[in-house]
């Protein structure tokens, strides 16, 4: 499993009766916006835009960690470090392709989790 649903427990604890609606909302936000971050990684690498690359990787790292998607978060962290060093070469493509595949799996699992929560 690419996500750890127990990573959402602190949000559930804090939100009480509104927890499911809140978790569904953050899942929807992730599913609705994170694809743009993945796309931005590819585009900014091609354009040698290290600031956008680094910011996109950082945001994806943080957002995926919310769901316990540690492998996706780790790949994002690796790309963030590459962006900070300005090392935007095609040598990053294998990592980016792993990230893209893992991202798709995380999205599938989050969609299933959302479906089970929505009833």
C-alpha positions as CSV (number, residue, x, y, z in Angstrom):
1,X,0.0,0.0,0.0
2,X,1.3,3.4,-1.0
3,X,-0.6,5.4,1.6
4,X,-0.9,4.9,5.4
5,X,-4.5,5.8,6.3
6,X,-3.5,6.0,10.0
7,X,-1.5,9.1,9.1
8,X,-4.8,10.9,8.9
9,X,-5.7,9.9,12.5
10,X,-4.5,13.2,14.0
11,X,-6.8,15.1,11.7
12,X,-9.7,12.8,12.7
13,X,-8.9,13.3,16.3
14,X,-8.8,17.1,16.0
15,X,-12.0,17.3,13.9
16,X,-14.3,15.0,15.8
17,X,-17.7,14.6,14.2
18,X,-16.5,16.6,11.1
19,X,-13.5,14.3,10.6
20,X,-14.8,12.4,7.6
21,X,-15.9,15.5,5.7
22,X,-12.5,17.2,6.5
23,X,-10.5,14.2,5.3
24,X,-12.6,13.9,2.2
25,X,-11.9,17.6,1.6
26,X,-8.1,17.3,1.9
27,X,-8.2,14.2,-0.4
28,X,-10.2,16.1,-2.9
29,X,-7.7,19.0,-2.7
30,X,-4.8,16.7,-3.2
31,X,-6.4,14.9,-6.1
32,X,-7.4,18.2,-7.7
33,X,-4.1,20.0,-7.5
34,X,-1.2,17.6,-7.1
35,X,-1.2,16.6,-10.8
36,X,-0.2,20.2,-11.6
37,X,2.8,19.8,-9.3
38,X,3.9,16.6,-11.1
39,X,3.5,18.4,-14.5
40,X,5.4,21.4,-13.2
41,X,8.4,19.1,-12.3
42,X,8.7,17.9,-15.9
43,X,8.2,21.4,-17.4
44,X,10.5,23.2,-15.0
45,X,13.2,20.5,-15.5
46,X,13.0,21.0,-19.3
47,X,13.2,24.8,-18.8
48,X,16.0,24.6,-16.2
49,X,13.7,26.5,-13.8
50,X,15.2,25.4,-10.5
51,X,13.0,27.6,-8.3
52,X,9.8,26.2,-9.7
53,X,11.2,22.7,-9.7
54,X,12.2,23.0,-6.1
55,X,9.0,24.5,-5.0
56,X,6.9,21.9,-6.8
57,X,8.9,19.0,-5.3
58,X,8.7,20.6,-1.8
59,X,5.0,21.0,-2.0
60,X,4.4,17.5,-3.3
61,X,6.7,16.2,-0.6
62,X,4.7,17.9,2.1
63,X,1.3,17.1,0.7
64,X,2.0,13.4,0.1
65,X,3.4,13.1,3.7
66,X,-0.1,14.1,5.0
67,X,-1.4,10.8,3.7
68,X,1.5,8.7,4.8
69,X,2.7,8.3,1.2
70,X,6.3,8.0,2.4
71,X,7.7,6.6,-0.9
72,X,6.2,9.5,-2.9
73,X,7.3,12.0,-0.3
74,X,10.8,10.5,-0.3
75,X,11.1,10.7,-4.1
76,X,9.9,14.3,-3.9
77,X,12.5,15.1,-1.2
78,X,15.2,13.7,-3.5
79,X,14.0,15.9,-6.4
80,X,13.8,18.9,-4.1
81,X,17.4,18.4,-3.1
82,X,18.4,18.2,-6.8
83,X,16.5,21.4,-7.5
84,X,18.2,23.2,-4.6
85,X,21.6,22.2,-6.0
86,X,20.5,23.3,-9.5
87,X,21.1,19.8,-10.8
88,X,18.3,19.7,-13.3
89,X,19.6,17.2,-15.8
90,X,18.1,14.3,-17.7
91,X,19.7,12.1,-15.0
92,X,16.6,12.9,-12.9
93,X,14.3,11.3,-15.4
94,X,14.4,7.8,-13.8
95,X,13.5,9.3,-10.4
96,X,10.8,11.5,-12.0
97,X,9.3,8.5,-13.8
98,X,9.3,6.5,-10.4
99,X,7.6,9.5,-8.8
100,X,5.0,9.7,-11.6
101,X,4.2,6.0,-11.2
102,X,4.0,6.2,-7.4
103,X,1.9,9.3,-7.7
104,X,-0.7,7.5,-9.8
105,X,-0.8,4.7,-7.3
106,X,-1.3,7.1,-4.4
107,X,-4.1,8.8,-6.3
108,X,-5.8,5.4,-6.9
109,X,-5.6,4.6,-3.2
110,X,-6.8,8.0,-2.1
111,X,-9.8,7.7,-4.5
112,X,-10.6,4.3,-3.0
113,X,-10.3,5.7,0.5
114,X,-12.5,8.6,-0.3
115,X,-15.1,6.3,-1.9
116,X,-15.2,4.2,1.3
117,X,-15.6,7.2,3.5
118,X,-18.3,8.8,1.4
119,X,-20.4,5.7,1.7
